[in-house]
Amino acid sequence: MSGWEIFTWISVIILGFGSIIVFILFLKDVPELLKKSEKEPS
């Protein structure tokens, strides 16, 4: 494996885990966001 391949795989793994973590945090916040949007109609 060349340096570029290793760098590509590391970046793919980091971006993949990062997006999954952000998605989980977003799912946790969805109920609060829905409550806020119901209280304050924009």
C-alpha positions, 0 to 999 in steps of 0.5 A: 500500500502506498502512502496515499492509499493509507491516507485515503483510508484513514480519512474515509474512516474518520469522516465515516465515524464523524458522520455517524456520531453527528447523526446519533447526536442529531437523533438525540436532539430531534425530540427537543427540536420538535418541542421547540418548534411546536412552542414557537411557530416560526 
